[in-house]
Amino acid sequence: CQCMRGVMEHSTDKLMENALANGVDLMSYVTQFQWDKAKYPTALPLPCLADIINKEVSQVETELKCRAAAYNSVKTSLQTLEHKLSGNLQTRSLNDIVRKEDLVVSEYLTTLLVVVTRGSFLQWERTYESLSEFVVPRSSRKLHEDGEGGVFSVTLFKRAVCEFKAKAQESKFTVREYSFDLEEKTQQERQRLGVHKKEQYGIFVRWLKVNFNEVFVAWIHVKALRVFVESVLRYGLPVNYQALLLQTDRKCSKKHREELASLFTHLDPTATASKTDVRGQTPIHYVYANLLEIKKNI
């Protein structure tokens, strides 16, 4: 249920619509509970029934870990990529800012993209040509501007790139590494991960819905099994008891348990008997001892 809440993210209001047991809400299932004889045959010994449930739930738990890890891997990869593509001009993708015609790439010339803070626009215009003697005069163009700064292009000879970057850094101008083809591949990867996450989301939510049902049903059968063992231990054979559900406030649960235990202590024949005493009594007490061992295993 926690995993389902985490996966559904912005749709947690629909959580209870997916958390069903045999097609009904959880309260209805519990209050109208009937033992599933087809799934858990009552002819089998109690330890066998407990073992069947345990193996079933363990299998679901193992598969849950694998599926959750796979989904979270895709989700994390997409979030990491989106983080790289967003943010300020120092880190964000420039693919929606730069066009191919903005770049000059030839045997000798190349175009660099420089991030300049808003307060340094005038300084850039005055000094960029002096950062290297191999800068093409009047080649700088402002490609983008926002509240923090702008992105400028500048064309220069390839042999002067390292010198230009060093001088630009001294003047607190940031030269962005940029490859049009690499940016295209990054955008395509983002789209691919987005589609993959959407597909995995649908598959994973359906799996969680089905297996929440399986695990919840198994859990309530364990509860019923424990009620049976407790009742035989308390009231003896032949089996003759009535199971009830008591709906109470969570804050009062401990107090109510203590009150119920105190009220019905006289109905528990093993409450004051030691283990040695039980084994030395009549055959009915052998049943108590054996059921007590079963209870511990459960």
N, C-alpha and C positions, 0 to 999 in steps of 0.2 A: 504494500500500500504506500509506503514511503517512497519506493522507487517509482511507482506510478505518479505520485505527486511531483517528484522531481522531473520526470520526463514530460509531463503535460504542461509544465511551466505556467503559461498564462491561462490555462483552461482548468485550473484546480477546482473551479466551481462545479465542473462536470465530473469530479472524482467519484462521488457517490453513485452517479449514474452508471459508472463502469464497475464499481465494487459491488457485485451481486453474487448471490449464492443460489445455484439452481434456478436462475432467472428471476429471483425475487430479492427484495431488500433484506439486509442482514437480520433485522429484528424479526421480520416475518418468518425467515428460515429457522431462526432459533426457537421462536415460540411455537412453531408448527413442526418441529423436528421429528423425523421418523428415521429409524435406522435403515441404511441402504444395504439390504441383505444381498443384493446382486454383487455389489462391490466388496463388501466385507461380510462374508457368510458367517452367520452366527453358530454354525456347526463347528467352526474351527476353534481351537483353544485360544484363550485370551492372549497368551504371549505371541501367538502367530498373528493375530489381528493387530497387535501393537507393532509387530515387526513389519507387517505389510504397510501400515500407515507411515512408519518411520522411513522405510525405503522410498516410498512415494514422495514424501516431502524432501528427503535428501536429494533425490534426483532433480526435483524442481529447483532447489536451492543452488545446485551445481550449475544447471542450465541458466539460471537467473544471473549468476556471476559472470558467465561467459557472454551472454547477450548484453548485459549492462556495460561490460568492459568494451565490447565492440561498438555499441551505440555512443558511449562517452568518448571513444577515440575519434569517431567521425565528428562529433559535436565540438570537441576541443580543437581539432584541426581547422574546422571552419571558423571558430572564434578567433584563433590565432591569426589566421589569414585575414579576417575582417578587421582585426586590430591593426594589422600592418597597412591595410588599405584605407583606414580611416585615421583620424587624429589630425595633428597640425601639419603644416607644410614641410616640416622637417622629416616626417615619417610616412605621410599618407601617399596613396597611389596618385600618380600624375597623369594617369591614362586618360582621364576626362578633361584634362587641361591642355595636354600637348598633342598636336597633330603632326603627321609625318612631314608636312610642308614646313613646319617650324624648325626642322632639323636639317642642317647642312652636313652631309657626310660624303667625303671624297677621299682620294688617295692621300691628300695632304691636309685637308681641313676637317674640323669636327665642331660640333655645337655642344656647349655645356649648359646645364640648367642651374641657376644660382638662386637660393632663397635669401631674400633681403628683408630685414625688419622694416616696419612702416616708417620709423623715424630715420632710416638710413637710405631712403630712396634717392634723395638729392646727392648724397655722398657717392652712391653707386654710379649715378649718371656722370658725375664729375671725374671719377677715378678709375673706372673699370678698364679703360684703354691703357692706363699706365701700369696695370698689374703685370703686364708682359708686353714686350716690344712686338710680339707676334700676334697680338689681338687685331682682328679686322676692325678698322675704324667704323664707328657708327653701326655696328652689327647688333647691338643689344636691343631687345624688344621685351616689353612687359607682357607676359602671357596670362597672368592671373593675379588677382589682388583680393585679399580679405581683410578682416579686422586686425590681424596680427602682422601681416606683411604681404610680400608678393613674390612671384616666380619670374625671373628674367632669363632670357636666353642670350648667349654671347658666342660668337664664332671666332675661332683661332686656329693656328697651325697645331697639328697633333704633337709636334716635338716640344711645344711649350705648355702642354697640359699640366705636368707636374709642378712646374714653376708657378703657373697661374693659380693652382689649387693652394699652394703654400702661401702665396701673397694674399689670396682671398681670405684664407683662414686668419691671417694676421689682422685683416680689416673687419673681422667678424661677419664675413659673408660665407654662407654654407653652400658648397657645390654638391648637388645631388647626383648620385650615380643613377643613370637612367639608360634603359634599353627598351626601345619600342616593342621589339619582339618578345622580350622577357615579360614586359607588362601585359601584353596580350595573353601570354601563357598563364600568368597569374590570375587574370580575370576569368579565363576559361576554367582553371582549377577551382576558383571560387564558385562558379556556376555548377560545376560537376559535384562539388561537395554539398552544395545547397540541395540539389536534386537527390543526392544519395541520402542525406540526412532526412529529407521529407519521406523518402521510401522506407527507410529504417524506422522512422517514427511510427508510421502506420502499422508496420509489421510488429514492432515491439509493444505498442499499446494493445494490439489484439492479443498478443501472447500473454501480456500481463493480466488482461481481463480474464482470459480463459484459466490461467493458472492461479490467479487470486481465488477464483471459484473453487478450484481443486484443493488448494491449501486450506481455505476457510472451512470447507466441508470436512476435510480430514481432521482439522483442529477440533471442531465440534464433536466429531465421533470419538476423539480422544477424551474429551470432556465427559461424554456419555459413558465411555468405558470406565473412567475413573469413578463416576457416580455409581455404576453397577458394583464395582469392587468395594468401594466404601460402604455401600448399603448392605452388601452381604457380610462384610466384616462387622458392621454395627448390629444388624438385625438377625443374622444367621440364616439358616435354611429351614423350610423351603423359601425361595425368593418371594418376598411379599412386601413391596414398598411403593411409595408414590413419589416420583421426582417432580420438584417444583422449581420455577424460576422466580427469583426475588430481585426486582428492579429497585436499585437504591442509589442514592447520591454517592459519588466516588469518595467524597470527604468522610462519609459515615461508614464506609465499607468495613474498615477494621473494627470499629465499635460494634457493628451489627454481627460480624463474625464471632466476636467474643461473646456477645449476648446469646446467640444461637447455640454456640458450643456449650455454654453454661446451662442453658435451658434444657438441652437434650443429652447431657452427659450420662444420665442414668440409663439411657437406651444403648450405650456402648459397653458390651460385656468384656471388651478387651482393654478398656480404659485404665483399669487398675491392675490388670494381670500382667505378670512378667512373661518373657518368652519361654522360660523354663516351665512355668505353671501351665502355659497353653499347651505345650507338647505333652504334658502329663495328664491332660484331661480326656474327655470323651471324644469319639471320632469327629463330632462337629467342630471341635477346636483344632483338629488337624486341618480342616478346611480353612479356618481362620488363618492359621500359620501359613498355609500354601498361598492363599490369596494375598496375604501380607507381602510375601516374596514377589508375587506378580505385580502388586502395586508399586513396589520399589523399582522393579524393572521398567514399568511404564513411566 
